[in-house]
Amino acid sequence: DNPLANNLGIATVKTASADLLAQLVIAQTPVAELDYSRLLLFASFGLVYLGGFQYLYQVQVFKRLFDVDAFTSQPWADKLRDGPGLRALAAQTALDLAVLSLIYLPT
């Protein structure tokens, strides 16, 4: 019913779980020595950037710039023959990579 709240929850839990897994399994950190400030930082990143910014940008902004509903609702075979839809998809990918390079990977 609320896609933004859904996305915020999923991204936060997913990102925090990934860090928890990295600390416990990959780094083999004992539970008593977990770095909770790092875990909170990853959860915050999931909430703000992955859950909030990417949802607003990739869903709301892309809906205004591109006719995404017409393309995404087609069967795969029709998508492969939809020249304007494929060009719009390429433009979305280019825009996403540009934003990713400028905002997410500033170094």
N, C-alpha and C positions, 0 to 999 in steps of 0.2 A: 504494500500500500504506500510505503514511503521509500522510494529507491535510494535517495540520498542517505537516509539513516541506515538502510540495509548495507549500502556500500561502505559507509563509515565503520560499521560494526565488523563486517567481513575483513576489510583491509587492516583494521587495528588488530584483530585476533590473529590473522594470518601472519602479519609482520612480527608481532610479539612471539608467536609460536615458532617462527623461523629462527629468531634469535635464541629462544630458549633451547631449541634443538641444537643449534650451533654450540651453545655453551655446554650443554650436558653431554651430547654425543660426540661432536667433533673435537672440542677442546677438553672433553672429559673432566669438566669442572664439577666437583662435589656440590650437591644441592645446598649445603650450608655455606658454600663460598660463591654462590651465584652473584653476578654483578647486576644488582637490581636497578641501579641508575642507568646502566646500558640498556637493560630490558625496557625500562620506561622510555628511554630515548627512541628505541626502535618502535615501540607502541605509538608514541607521539608522531613519529614520522609516518607510520601507517595511517593514523587518523587524519593528520593534516594534509600531507602531500598525496598519498595514494588514495585515501578515502574521500577527501574533500576536493582538493585542487583537480586531480585527474578526472573525477566524476564531473565536476562543473565544466571543465575544459573539454574533455573528450565526448561528453554526452550533450551538454547544453550548448556549448559554442559550436560544435560540429553540426548539430541539428540546424543551427541558424545559417551556417556557411555552406553546407552541402545537403543534398536531398538524400539523407541516409536511410530514411524509412522505406523509400521505394526500392532501393538497392538491396537492403538487408532482408526484406521480406520475400525476395525472389528465390526460387530453387537454384541450386548450384549451377545447373546446366544453363539456365537463363542468365545468371550473373556472368558467366564466361563469355556470353555473346553480347553483353550490354556495354558497348564502347564508352558511352558517357559515364556510366556507373563505374567502370574500371578506371577511367581518367580521374574521376572524383576520389576514388579510393587511393590512387597514386598521390593525388594532391593532399589528402588527409595524412598519408604516411609521411610525405615530405614536411608538412607543417608540424606534425608530431615530432619528427626528428629534429627540426629546427628549434622548437620549444624545449625539447629534452636537452639539446646541446647548450641552450642559453640559460635555462633555469636549473635543471637537475644536475648537469655536469659543467659547472661554471669554470672549473680549473682546466 
